[in-house]
Amino acid sequence: MGIDFTKKSTYFYELPQEQIAQTPVEPRCNSRLLTVDRKTGALAHHHFYELGQFLRPGDLLVMNDSRVLPARLYGTRADTGSPIEFLLLKPTGEKVWEIICKPAKKAKIGTHFRFGDKLDAEVLDFTEDGGRLVRFTCEGSLYAVLDEIGQMPLPPYITEKLQDKERYQTVYAKELGSSAAPTAGLHFTPEMLAELKTQGIGEAFVTLHVGLGTFRPVKEDDIRNHHMHIEHYTIPAETAEKIRQTKANGGRVIAVGTTSCRTLEGAAAEFGEIRACEGDTGIFIYPPYDFKVIDGLITNFHLPESTLIMLVSAFAGYENTMHAYEVAVQEKYRFFSFGDACLFL
């Protein structure tokens, strides 16, 4: 019997709780880097600042420049003063947002909430998956108010408070709109990016706004029945051109993170090529899968049985991936959003 790639339990591994990174490493580039040769499965242990050793002049790093919204708000119900927590998901109109909240039973249609003295909200409707549609009221820009009073929407497995909001942003984050960070890029420093440029390594940007669906567990035993989340992406003309040129010159296109990978492969699957485009992708990549664009992948270590470890298994090979994870656990690598990185080439 061969491996059943459609079975959720195929992608399970044991992880001690203490290896889930609670705080980021300082400086960013000091995190560890496990390199994996996709052809041979050979592993080597390095640090992220050594990344340039594995790249060649003419290679292209494709990064997701989405910026995380400080989208978690703590407030009170206007009439009773009872506490409420909002997590903003996506805008649907002028200061109207889809949110999830807890305790949800307190948020009936027409209920008003206050967040300090700068922001009010009214529940307009329920959403299909148990969230709410709310209208915010504030002076000036809602984004400016969020920047002032909002908290970073850290994943549920991070329980420590983040001291510096910018540590959950990449140094090149620009386009505001994500509910979670594209974490593979958190390891880069401006100095490291400048150094890679002098080495002849190109850089290009896509934007994919990361939704909370990225943390949604796969509940179906047969992963083909999993309902994949949809995320909005943009590929600028300059990036499409750089990818074409890199390919034509024999260079490698290396996706920084699964979000960059999904953007490129989702666009290629839809249009048959990489071109300037904008749209939504719900691409679900698991073995076997024929990658059309990327030649390398930089990514963090992902949750057991998650869609992200399935994507990595499709790119690097299932045995290579699970062996790399087994070794990473033995070698006490740090896992998940603030954890260490992997390079698959």
N, C-alpha and C positions, 0 to 999 in steps of 0.2 A: 504493500500500500504506500502511495506517495503522500506528500504533505497536502492537506486540504487547506488551500489559501482562502477559502470562503468562510472558514470557521473562526469565530472571534477568539476562541481559546488558543488558537495557533500562535497568537501574538502576545501571549502572557509571559511575564517574567517576574521573579521575586525581587522586591526592592526594600531594603531596610529603611524605615521611616527617617532615620538620622541622616540619610544621604540626599534627602530633599532639601535643596539649598533654600535657606530662609532669607539670606542677605546677599547682595552682590559682592564680588571680589573687588578689591582696590589695588592698583588701578585696573580698569576694565580688562585690559589685554593680558593680565596675569592669570586668567582662568586657564585651565588645562585644555589640551587639544589632543583628542585621539584620532590618529589618521588611519584610514582603512583603504587598502588597495582592493578595488572591486573585482579585479581579475583573479588575484591570488588569495584574497582574504587576509593578507598580512597586516598586522596591527603595529603601530608604534606610538609611544607616549611623548608628547611635547607640550609646549605652552602656546597660547594663541598668538603671542607676539612673534612666534617663529613661522607663522603662516606663509610668509614670502618664500621660504625655502621650497615650498611645494608648488609654487606657481611659476609660470614661464612668461617672458615678455610676449605680449600679444594675447594673453588670456584676458577675459572680461568678467568682472564681478558684477552681478546684477542684484541690486539691493532695493528693499521696500522702504520708501521714504514716508510712509504713513506715520502720523503723530498720534499718540494716545490722548484721548480726552480725560481730564480729571472727572470722570463720569459718575463717581459714587457720592451721593449727597445724604447727609443726616439732618433730619428736621423733626417737626412736630405737627400733629393735626391741629388745625386752626381753632376748632371748637373745644377740644378736650385737652390739648397739650400732650397727648400720648405720642411716644416716639415712632418715627417712620424712617426707613432707609430706601432710597431710590437708586437704581442703576440705569443710566440712560443708554439706550441701545442705538436708536437711529432717528433722525429728524424726518417728520412727514409733512411739515408745513412751517409757517412762520412761528417760531417758538413753540411748536407742537412736536412732541417726541413720543416715540414708543419707549416704554420703560418696563422694568420689572421692579417690584417693591416687596418689602416685608416689614411687618405682617400684612399680607395681601388683603386679608379680610377687612382691614381698616380702610381700604381704598375703594369705597363704593363710588359710583358715578355721581358727580356733583360735589364730592368732598374736597375741601380746601386744605392745603398744607403750607407751612412756612419753613423756610430755610434761612435762619438768621433774620436780619432786617433788610436783606438785599434781594430776596427771591421768594416768590409765592408760586403755587401750582394748584390747578384744578383738574380733577379726573374727568375726562370727557367720555371715555368708552373703555370696554374690555377688548383685548386682542385675542386672536384664536388660541395662542399657546399660554394663556393665563396671565399675560402682562396687562398693562394699561396704556391708554393714550391720554397724555396730559398736556395742558397748555400752561406754559410758564409766563410769569409776569415779572419784569424787572426793568430798571432804567438802563438804556443803552444795550450793548451786546450781551447776549446770554453767554457766549464763549468767554468773554472777559470776566463775568461773574463766576462761571465755573472754575476758571483759572485761579480765582481768589479763594473760593470756599470749597471747591470740590476735592475729593480724595482720589488717588489713583485706584483703578479697579483691579487690584491684584488678584491673581487666581486663588481659588479657595484653599489650595494646599500651602499657601504662604500665610503664616499667622502672625509674623512679626510686622510691626509698623515700619513703613519706609521713611527714613529720615530725610531723604532728598528726592523730590518728585522726578527730577531729571534723570535719576538712575534707572527709571523704568521707561526711558526714551533712548533711542539710538542717537548718536551725535549728529546724524544727518536727517533726523526726523523733521518733516516740513509740513506735510498735508494733514491737517487735523481731521480725525474721524474714526480712529480705532477704539474698540472697547478693550483691547489687549495689545501688548507690545509684540512686534515681530522680533522675537527674542534672540535669534541667531546673530542679529546685528549689534546686540548690546556689548559685544566684546571689542568692537573697534574703537580706537581713539583717533582724534584728528591727526596726530603725529604718525600713527601707523598707516592711515590712509594716504598721507603725503608720501611716506616712504615707499609704499607699494606703487604709487604713481611714478616715482623716479626709477623704479625697477622695470617700467614699461607695462605695468598691469593696468588695464582700462577699468573704468567704473561707469555704470549706467543705472538709472533708477526706474522702477515701476511703482505704482501706488496700488496697494490692496488694503482696504480698511478691514482690519481683523475684527470679526464679530465674536460674541461669547459662545457661539456654536462650536468654535474651535475646542472648547472644553467639554462639549456635550458628550457624555459617554455613549459608546456603541452598545445598545441594549439587545439587539437581535443576535441570536447565535449564528445565523447565516448573515454575514455582513452585507450581502447583496440587497438585503431588505432594509438596511440602514438609510434613514432619510438625511441626506447630506445638507449642511447649511450653505446658504448662498451669500457670497461676498462681492462687493463692488470693486472693480479694478480699472486702472488706466495704464496704457502703454504709450508713452510719448513717441513722436516720430523720431527724435534723436536716438532714443533707446533702440527702436526697431532697426534703425540704420546701423548702429554700432554692432548689434547682434549679427546682422547680415555680413558686415565687413569682417568681423571676427571669424565667422564660419568660413568665409571665402579665403581668408588668409591662413587657415589651418589652426587658429587659436581655439581655446576651450571656453565655453560659456558656463560659468559657475554661479549657481543660484545661492544667494545668501538667505537661507531660510526656506521653510516649506511654503511660506506665503508667496515668495518670489517664484518658486517652482510652480505652484498652482496657477499663478497668473500667466506665466509663459506657456505652460503645457495646456492650460485651459483655452487660451487664445489660439494656439496652434491647432488644437482639436476642433475648434469652431471654424476657423478660417483657412486651415491648411497651410498657414504660414504665420510668421510674426510680422505684424504691421501696426501702424499707429491705430489704436482702437480704445474703446471704453465700453464696459459692459458688466454683466454679472456672471460669476462662475460658481457652479456647484460641483465641480469636477471631483470625483472620488477615485483616487489612484491606489490600487493594491495589486499584488502580483497575480498573473504576469501582466506587464504593461510595457508598451513600446514608447519610450521617451523620444520626443521629436525635436527638442530644443537643447536641454541641458546636458552638459558633459561632466559636471561636478556639483557637489552639494555640501554646503556648510550648514550645520544644524545642531541644535541642542539635543539632549536626551529626552525622549518623550514618554508619556504615560503608557503603562501596559494596556494592551487591547484598544489603543486609541487609533483614530484614522491617520494620525501623523506617523506612528511607528509602521503602519501598513504602507504608507507612501515611501518611507525610507527603505522598507523591505523590497518594494518594487524596484527602486533605483539601484540599491547596493547588492541585491540578492538576499533572499530570506536567511540562508545559513550564515552569511557574512554579518548581517545585521544582528541576529540573535546572539552570535558568538561575541561580537563587539560589546553588546550590552552586558553579557555575562562577565566578560573581562572587566568592563568599567565598574560593575558592582564589586568585584573582587578587589580591584585597585582603588576603591573608595573615591571614585569620581563623584562630583556633585551633580544632581539631576534637576531637570525641569527649568523653569523660566530664568532663575538666577544661577543656574548650574554651568557646567563645563560644556565644551563644544566637541563636535565630531566633524571631520573632513572626509568625505567619500569621493575618491577620484578613480 
